[in-house]
Amino acid sequence: MPESLCMTSLRSLTHPGAMSQDIKDADIAATEREFADATMNNAFVLGTSIVMPGEDDAKRGRVIIIRWNPVQAQINVVGCFTAQGAVYALLPFRGMLLAAIGSRLLLLGWQRRTPWSAMPTPPRSVCDGVIYAEDPDHELVVLCSQQAQIASLSLAASGDYVAVGDIMSSVALFRYERYVAQSSDNGRSDPPPLSDAPANALHAGPPVRHRLIPVARDYAGIWTTALAAVPAPLEQNIPRLSPIPVEEETGFLLRNSKLDFFTAFQAPLAERFLVADAYNNFIRLARADEWSTQQLRNNNNLGDEERLYVEARWHIGDMVNVVRPGSLVMDIPDPEFPGIFRPQLVYGTLHGAIGVVASVEDGKIGRLLARLQTNMAHLLPTPGLWDYSLWRGYSSDQASSLSFGFLDGDLIESFLDLTPDIQKLVFTGARTLVADTELFDKEEFVHKSDYWSSYSRVEREGEVAVFSQMAVSDIGLREQVPLDYVVRLVECLTRLH
């Protein structure tokens, strides 16, 4: 039965002995050009599982490479790899293919057959209009294998880093490397001796191997249902990620929290991943840079092992089972806010909803929108009179906390549906309203004048709470902006979907 599907372009790799002598000194792009001599474009790769009667789980599976022949209007199966388990996820990676098979992570390559292993007469068969004819010159081989966790269901890549989402054990992060193999490389079998190989198969240098090195892990035990890499901010926006702090609010936060902060502003180019869990939450995980990691180790007596840190948590209210890079509309920069709002990810839920995750790459604008979100949540009646902070708060079988690090686009955009009078009240953070006002019913209006978010530890020391929820405040006074500026800002948000 099918488990996963992706579309990719596989780069033809020469056999390991024909690699460059000075691969260590070559950059990635140049190195790939050295050992790539052909490319198979627009191939579909299907991952399957085979469950036999009496088995509770798949013991076998296959990775099948499929191409469409437009001339003959036929589907051609050009390659197949038999796996020891279900192929839960596939991901194109640097002209190769990552496969999550059971509890292992495999890196597969479309490798040119060596002269001594060439297929003399490739088998060919036709079934229901599908031609099964393996490529006589190439084969799908395992370049490296790494134990992941329990059952790896999701894959995401960010540069040289690969994140693996496990159904029971959250996310593990691996780094991809190529290295020149020595003759006694952990007992790995090298190509046949030169004297036994044909003359045209002489080696141009030491064989090059591939490996995936574990570098970090999230130990929270999240039941992962979807995973995606969060793109890095635009280079021109990095200086704007750190707004000038409001002294009064920053002082309160420092006096009432012992939590060590690892924020997006300290490491704007860190690897980040958006995770959806089985409890209908979104979590954003990040790998700290070297400076932040060392600070957290010193403050919390951590060992040399690295971990992924929580940057944001938010309850979405529906189980997300897929997250993919992309957007629902064209990414056309707004002339007033160019490059500030960037739709990056699209997600789908179990009940058929589709949503967009966008980044706000300006710290001051992000703080302004967080103030607007807080004012609307605490000054306006909520549907069903539900407590907003309780509804959006993170909750699982292990921990619960207030939401942080996310902005609620639906709530913020509803600001445009308010009348001008109510918009002004929300904008100024009205402190008092008479009970007989026509704007609100007394029972519906709940005002928390002394409301501050709780910044107690979420699970363990080292996890982060981003200062996103604040007390009800006068936005114009705090941020020195007029009401019409906020209206134009929210209108820009509505054009992201």
C-alpha positions as CSV (number, residue, x, y, z in Angstrom):
1,M,0.0,0.0,0.0
2,P,1.3,3.6,-0.7
3,E,2.8,5.5,2.2
4,S,4.6,8.5,0.7
5,L,5.2,10.2,-2.6
6,C,7.5,13.0,-3.8
7,M,8.7,14.5,-7.1
8,T,12.4,15.0,-7.5
9,S,15.3,15.2,-9.9
10,L,17.9,12.5,-9.1
11,R,21.5,13.2,-10.0
12,S,23.5,10.4,-11.5
13,L,26.4,9.5,-9.2
14,T,29.5,7.7,-10.4
15,H,30.7,4.7,-8.5
16,P,32.4,5.6,-5.2
17,G,35.9,5.1,-6.5
18,A,35.7,7.8,-9.2
19,M,35.5,10.7,-6.8
20,S,37.8,13.8,-6.6
21,Q,41.1,13.6,-4.7
22,D,40.7,17.0,-3.1
23,I,37.0,16.8,-2.2
24,K,37.7,18.1,1.3
25,D,38.8,21.4,-0.1
26,A,36.0,21.8,-2.6
27,D,32.8,23.7,-1.9
28,I,29.5,21.8,-2.1
29,A,28.4,23.1,-5.5
30,A,31.8,22.4,-7.1
31,T,32.0,18.9,-5.5
32,E,28.6,18.0,-6.8
33,R,29.6,19.0,-10.3
34,E,32.7,16.8,-10.1
35,F,30.8,13.5,-9.4
36,A,27.6,14.3,-11.3
37,D,27.5,13.4,-14.9
38,A,23.8,13.1,-15.6
39,T,20.5,14.0,-14.1
40,M,17.1,12.3,-14.2
41,N,14.5,15.2,-14.1
42,N,10.9,15.1,-13.1
43,A,10.8,11.6,-11.6
44,F,8.1,10.5,-9.1
45,V,9.2,8.5,-6.2
46,L,6.7,6.3,-4.4
47,G,7.2,4.7,-1.0
48,T,5.1,1.7,-0.1
49,S,4.6,-0.8,2.7
50,I,3.9,-4.5,2.5
51,V,1.8,-5.9,5.3
52,M,1.3,-9.6,5.3
53,P,-1.7,-11.4,7.0
54,G,-1.0,-11.9,10.7
55,E,1.5,-9.0,10.9
56,D,0.8,-5.9,13.0
57,D,3.3,-3.7,11.2
58,A,4.9,-3.6,7.8
59,K,8.1,-5.7,7.7
60,R,8.9,-4.7,4.1
61,G,8.4,-1.9,1.7
62,R,9.7,-0.5,-1.6
63,V,11.0,2.7,-3.0
64,I,9.8,2.9,-6.7
65,I,11.0,5.5,-9.2
66,I,8.4,6.3,-11.8
67,R,8.7,8.4,-15.0
68,W,6.1,9.5,-17.5
69,N,6.8,8.8,-21.2
70,P,4.9,11.6,-23.1
71,V,5.7,10.1,-26.5
72,Q,4.2,6.6,-25.7
73,A,1.8,8.0,-23.1
74,Q,2.9,5.3,-20.6
75,I,4.2,5.1,-17.1
76,N,7.7,3.6,-16.8
77,V,9.1,2.1,-13.6
78,V,12.8,2.7,-14.0
79,G,14.1,1.8,-10.6
80,C,13.1,0.0,-7.4
81,F,14.6,-0.5,-4.0
82,T,13.4,-3.0,-1.4
83,A,13.4,-1.7,2.1
84,Q,13.2,-3.6,5.4
85,G,10.1,-1.7,6.7
86,A,7.4,0.8,5.6
87,V,8.6,3.8,3.7
88,Y,6.8,6.5,5.7
89,A,8.4,9.6,4.2
90,L,10.5,10.7,1.2
91,L,12.4,13.9,0.7
92,P,14.6,15.1,-2.2
93,F,18.0,16.2,-0.9
94,R,20.9,17.5,-3.0
95,G,20.1,15.4,-6.0
96,M,19.7,12.3,-3.8
97,L,16.8,11.0,-1.8
98,L,16.1,10.8,1.9
99,A,13.8,8.0,3.1
100,A,12.3,7.4,6.5
101,I,12.0,3.6,6.7
102,G,10.6,2.3,10.0
103,S,12.9,3.7,12.6
104,R,15.8,4.4,10.3
105,L,16.9,7.3,8.1
106,L,18.4,6.3,4.8
107,L,20.2,8.4,2.1
108,L,19.6,6.9,-1.3
109,G,21.5,7.7,-4.5
110,W,20.8,7.1,-8.2
111,Q,24.2,5.6,-8.8
112,R,25.8,4.6,-12.0
113,R,26.4,0.9,-12.0
114,T,30.0,-0.3,-11.8
115,P,31.4,-2.2,-14.8
116,W,31.5,-5.4,-12.7
117,S,27.8,-5.0,-11.6
118,A,26.2,-3.9,-14.8
119,M,22.9,-5.4,-15.7
120,P,23.4,-7.4,-18.9
121,T,19.7,-7.8,-19.9
122,P,17.3,-5.6,-17.8
123,P,14.0,-7.3,-17.1
124,R,11.0,-5.8,-18.8
125,S,7.3,-6.4,-18.3
126,V,4.0,-4.7,-18.9
127,C,1.1,-4.6,-16.5
128,D,-2.1,-2.4,-16.8
129,G,-0.2,0.0,-19.1
130,V,2.7,0.3,-16.7
131,I,6.1,-0.7,-18.1
132,Y,8.5,-2.2,-15.6
133,A,12.0,-1.8,-17.0
134,E,14.8,-1.0,-14.7
135,D,17.5,1.3,-15.9
136,P,20.5,-0.8,-17.2
137,D,23.0,1.8,-16.3
138,H,21.8,3.0,-12.9
139,E,20.6,1.6,-9.6
140,L,19.1,3.0,-6.4
141,V,21.7,2.3,-3.6
142,V,22.0,3.2,0.0
143,L,24.7,5.8,0.5
144,C,24.3,5.9,4.3
145,S,22.0,4.8,7.1
146,Q,21.3,6.2,10.5
147,Q,19.1,5.1,13.4
148,A,16.5,7.7,14.0
149,Q,14.0,7.0,16.8
150,I,10.9,4.8,17.0
151,A,8.7,5.4,14.0
152,S,9.9,8.2,11.7
153,L,7.0,9.7,9.8
154,S,8.2,13.2,8.7
155,L,11.3,14.6,7.1
156,A,12.4,18.2,6.6
157,A,15.7,19.7,5.4
158,S,17.4,23.0,6.0
159,G,20.7,23.4,4.2
160,D,22.9,20.5,5.4
161,Y,20.6,19.7,8.3
162,V,17.9,17.1,8.2
163,A,15.1,16.9,10.8
164,V,13.2,13.7,11.4
165,G,9.8,13.8,13.1
166,D,8.9,10.7,15.1
167,I,5.4,9.7,16.0
168,M,6.3,9.3,19.7
169,S,9.7,10.9,20.3
170,S,9.5,14.4,18.8
171,V,12.3,15.6,16.5
172,A,15.9,14.7,15.9
173,L,18.3,16.7,13.9
174,F,21.1,15.3,11.7
175,R,23.9,17.0,9.7
176,Y,24.9,15.7,6.3
177,E,28.6,15.3,5.5
178,R,30.8,13.9,2.8
179,Y,34.2,12.6,3.7
180,V,37.1,10.8,2.0
181,A,37.1,7.2,3.1
182,Q,40.2,5.5,4.3
183,S,41.1,1.9,3.4
184,S,40.0,0.7,6.8
185,D,36.8,2.8,7.1
186,N,35.0,1.0,10.0
187,G,35.1,-2.2,8.1
188,R,33.2,-0.8,5.1
189,S,33.8,-2.7,1.9
190,D,35.8,-0.8,-0.7
191,P,35.5,-1.3,-4.5
192,P,37.3,-4.4,-5.9
193,P,41.0,-4.1,-6.2
194,L,42.2,-2.2,-9.3
195,S,43.7,-5.3,-10.7
196,D,40.3,-7.0,-10.8
197,A,38.4,-4.1,-12.3
198,P,38.2,-3.3,-16.0
199,A,40.7,-0.8,-17.3
200,N,38.1,1.9,-17.8
201,A,37.1,1.7,-14.1
202,L,40.4,3.0,-12.6
203,H,39.9,5.2,-9.6
204,A,40.6,8.9,-9.9
205,G,41.1,9.2,-6.1
206,P,40.0,7.9,-2.7
207,P,36.3,6.9,-2.4
208,V,34.0,9.5,-1.0
209,R,31.4,8.4,1.6
210,H,28.3,10.0,2.9
211,R,27.1,10.2,6.5
212,L,24.3,11.7,8.6
213,I,25.6,12.8,12.1
214,P,23.2,13.3,15.0
215,V,23.6,16.9,16.3
216,A,20.5,17.7,18.3
217,R,17.3,16.4,19.6
218,D,14.1,17.5,21.3
219,Y,13.5,15.5,24.5
220,A,10.0,16.7,25.2
221,G,8.3,13.5,23.8
222,I,6.1,15.3,21.3
223,W,3.8,13.0,19.2
224,T,4.7,14.5,15.8
225,T,2.1,14.5,13.1
226,A,3.8,17.0,10.6
227,L,7.1,18.7,10.2
228,A,8.6,21.5,8.0
229,A,11.7,23.6,7.9
230,V,11.2,27.4,8.5
231,P,13.1,29.5,6.0
232,A,15.7,31.9,7.3
233,P,14.7,35.6,7.3
234,L,15.8,37.9,4.4
235,E,19.3,39.3,4.9
236,Q,18.0,42.9,4.7
237,N,15.5,42.2,7.5
238,I,18.0,40.8,10.1
239,P,18.9,44.2,11.6
240,R,15.2,44.9,12.1
241,L,14.5,41.7,14.1
242,S,15.7,43.3,17.4
243,P,13.4,46.3,18.3
244,I,14.3,48.7,21.0
245,P,12.7,47.2,24.2
246,V,10.1,49.0,26.2
247,E,12.0,49.6,29.5
248,E,9.0,49.1,31.8
249,E,7.9,45.8,30.3
250,T,11.4,44.4,30.0
251,G,12.0,45.2,33.6
252,F,8.9,43.4,34.7
253,L,9.8,40.4,32.7
254,L,13.3,40.2,34.1
255,R,12.1,40.6,37.7
256,N,9.4,37.9,37.4
257,S,11.1,35.2,35.4
258,K,14.1,33.0,36.0
259,L,13.9,31.5,32.5
260,D,16.9,31.7,30.3
261,F,15.9,33.2,27.0
262,F,16.9,32.0,23.6
263,T,15.1,34.2,21.1
264,A,15.0,34.6,17.4
265,F,16.8,37.9,17.8
266,Q,19.9,36.2,19.3
267,A,20.3,33.7,16.4
268,P,18.4,34.9,13.3
269,L,20.1,32.3,11.1
270,A,19.6,29.3,13.3
271,E,17.9,26.2,11.8
272,R,14.2,26.3,12.7
273,F,11.4,23.8,12.2
274,L,7.7,24.0,12.6
275,V,6.2,20.9,14.3
276,A,2.6,19.9,14.6
277,D,1.6,17.4,17.3
278,A,-1.2,15.0,18.1
279,Y,-2.7,17.4,20.6
280,N,-3.5,20.0,18.0
281,N,-0.6,22.3,18.8
282,F,2.1,24.1,16.7
283,I,5.6,24.1,18.2
284,R,8.6,25.9,16.7
285,L,11.9,24.3,17.5
286,A,15.3,25.9,16.9
287,R,18.9,24.8,17.1
288,A,20.9,27.3,19.0
289,D,24.1,28.8,17.6
290,E,27.4,28.1,19.4
291,W,27.2,31.2,21.6
292,S,23.6,30.5,22.8
293,T,24.4,26.8,23.4
294,Q,27.4,27.6,25.5
295,Q,25.4,30.1,27.6
296,L,22.6,27.6,28.2
297,R,25.2,24.9,29.2
298,N,26.9,27.3,31.7
299,N,23.6,28.4,33.2
300,N,21.9,25.0,33.4
301,N,24.8,22.6,33.8
302,L,24.0,20.9,30.6
303,G,26.4,18.3,29.1
304,D,28.0,18.4,25.7
305,E,24.9,17.1,24.0
306,E,22.9,19.6,22.0
307,R,19.1,19.9,22.1
308,L,16.5,21.7,20.2
309,Y,15.0,24.6,22.0
310,V,11.3,25.7,22.0
311,E,10.8,29.1,20.5
312,A,7.0,29.1,20.2
313,R,3.9,27.2,21.1
314,W,0.3,27.7,20.0
315,H,-2.9,25.7,20.1
316,I,-4.5,25.5,16.6
317,G,-7.5,23.4,17.6
318,D,-7.3,20.9,14.8
319,M,-4.8,18.1,14.0
320,V,-2.4,19.2,11.3
321,N,-1.2,16.2,9.2
322,V,0.7,18.0,6.5
323,V,2.9,21.2,6.3
324,R,4.6,22.1,3.0
325,P,6.6,25.2,1.8
326,G,4.5,27.5,-0.3
327,S,1.7,30.1,-0.2
328,L,-1.9,30.4,-1.4
329,V,-1.2,33.7,-3.3
330,M,1.6,35.2,-5.1
331,D,4.3,36.7,-2.8
332,I,4.0,40.3,-4.0
333,P,5.9,42.8,-1.7
334,D,3.7,45.5,-0.3
335,P,5.0,48.9,-1.2
336,E,4.6,50.2,2.4
337,F,5.9,47.1,4.1
338,P,8.2,45.5,1.6
339,G,9.5,42.0,2.6
340,I,8.1,42.3,6.1
341,F,5.3,39.7,5.8
342,R,6.4,36.5,4.1
343,P,4.0,33.6,3.6
344,Q,6.3,30.6,3.9
345,L,4.3,27.4,4.8
346,V,0.9,26.0,4.0
347,Y,-0.7,23.4,6.2
348,G,-3.7,21.1,6.0
349,T,-5.7,19.6,8.9
350,L,-7.5,16.4,9.5
351,H,-10.9,18.1,9.0
352,G,-10.0,19.7,5.7
353,A,-8.9,23.2,6.7
354,I,-6.1,24.9,4.9
355,G,-4.0,27.6,6.5
356,V,-0.9,29.7,5.9
357,V,2.0,30.3,8.2
358,A,3.8,33.6,7.5
359,S,6.8,35.3,9.1
360,V,6.8,38.8,10.4
361,E,10.4,39.9,9.9
362,D,10.3,43.2,11.8
363,G,10.6,43.1,15.6
364,K,8.8,46.4,16.1
365,I,5.8,45.4,13.8
366,G,5.7,42.0,15.5
367,R,5.4,43.6,18.9
368,L,2.8,46.0,17.7
369,L,0.7,43.2,16.3
370,A,1.2,41.3,19.6
371,R,-0.3,44.3,21.5
372,L,-3.2,44.4,19.1
373,Q,-3.8,40.7,19.6
374,T,-3.7,41.1,23.4
375,N,-6.1,44.1,23.4
376,M,-8.6,42.3,21.2
377,A,-8.4,39.1,23.2
378,H,-9.1,40.9,26.5
379,L,-11.3,43.9,25.5
380,L,-13.7,42.2,23.1
381,P,-16.1,39.3,23.8
382,T,-14.9,36.0,22.5
383,P,-17.1,33.4,20.7
384,G,-18.9,31.4,23.3
385,L,-17.4,33.6,26.0
386,W,-14.4,31.3,26.0
387,D,-11.2,32.5,27.6
388,Y,-8.9,33.2,24.7
389,S,-5.6,32.6,26.5
390,L,-6.9,29.3,27.7
391,W,-8.1,28.2,24.3
392,R,-4.8,29.1,22.5
393,G,-2.6,27.9,25.4
394,Y,-0.4,24.9,24.7
395,S,-1.6,21.6,26.3
396,S,-0.5,18.0,26.0
397,D,-0.4,14.9,28.3
398,Q,3.0,16.1,29.6
399,A,2.8,19.9,30.1
400,S,0.6,23.0,29.5
401,S,1.5,26.7,29.2
402,L,0.3,29.9,27.7
403,S,0.9,30.3,24.0
404,F,3.9,32.4,23.0
405,G,5.9,33.1,19.8
406,F,2.8,33.0,17.5
407,L,0.4,35.7,16.3
408,D,-3.2,34.8,15.7
409,G,-3.9,36.0,12.2
410,D,-7.7,35.3,12.3
411,L,-8.0,37.3,15.5
412,I,-5.9,40.2,14.3
413,E,-7.6,40.5,10.9
414,S,-11.0,40.6,12.6
415,F,-9.9,44.1,13.7
416,L,-11.0,45.4,10.3
417,D,-14.6,44.1,10.9
418,L,-15.0,46.4,13.9
419,T,-16.7,49.8,13.8
420,P,-14.4,52.8,13.9
421,D,-15.5,53.6,17.5
422,I,-14.6,50.1,18.7
423,Q,-11.4,50.1,16.7
424,K,-10.4,53.2,18.6
425,L,-11.2,51.6,22.0
426,V,-9.1,48.6,21.1
427,F,-6.3,50.7,19.8
428,T,-6.1,52.8,22.9
429,G,-6.6,49.8,25.3
430,A,-9.6,51.4,27.0
431,R,-9.2,50.9,30.8
432,T,-12.8,51.4,31.9
433,L,-16.2,51.0,30.2
434,V,-19.5,51.8,31.8
435,A,-21.8,48.8,32.4
436,D,-24.7,50.2,30.4
437,T,-22.7,51.0,27.3
438,E,-24.1,49.8,24.0
439,L,-20.7,48.6,22.9
440,F,-20.5,45.6,25.2
441,D,-22.7,43.6,27.5
442,K,-21.6,43.6,31.1
443,E,-21.4,39.8,31.2
444,E,-19.5,39.6,28.0
445,F,-16.9,42.2,28.8
446,V,-14.0,40.8,30.9
447,H,-11.2,43.2,31.5
448,K,-7.9,42.1,33.1
449,S,-6.3,45.4,34.0
450,D,-3.3,43.8,35.7
451,Y,-3.0,40.9,33.2
452,W,0.5,39.7,32.5
453,S,1.4,36.4,30.9
454,S,2.8,33.7,33.2
455,Y,6.5,33.1,32.3
456,S,7.0,30.1,34.6
457,R,9.1,27.2,33.3
458,V,7.3,25.3,30.6
459,E,9.0,22.0,31.1
460,R,12.7,22.3,31.8
461,E,15.3,25.0,32.1
462,G,16.6,26.1,28.8
463,E,13.2,26.2,27.0
464,V,12.2,29.6,25.8
465,A,9.2,31.9,26.2
466,V,9.1,34.8,23.7
467,F,7.7,38.0,25.1
468,S,4.6,38.1,22.9
469,Q,1.7,38.4,25.2
470,M,1.6,41.6,27.3
471,A,-0.8,43.6,29.4
472,V,-3.6,45.6,27.7
473,S,-1.9,48.7,26.6
474,D,-2.3,51.9,24.6
475,I,-0.8,50.9,21.2
476,G,-0.4,54.5,20.0
477,L,1.3,55.6,23.2
478,R,3.6,52.6,23.5
479,E,4.6,52.3,19.8
480,Q,4.2,55.9,18.7
481,V,2.0,55.0,15.7
482,P,-1.5,56.3,14.6
483,L,-4.6,54.2,14.2
484,D,-4.6,54.4,10.5
485,Y,-1.1,52.9,10.4
486,V,-2.4,49.8,12.3
487,V,-5.3,49.5,9.9
488,R,-3.0,49.5,6.9
489,L,-0.8,47.0,8.6
490,V,-3.7,44.6,9.2
491,E,-4.9,45.1,5.6
492,C,-1.5,44.0,4.4
493,L,-1.9,40.8,6.5
494,T,-5.2,40.0,4.8
495,R,-3.4,39.9,1.4
496,L,-1.3,36.9,2.5
497,H,-4.1,34.4,1.8
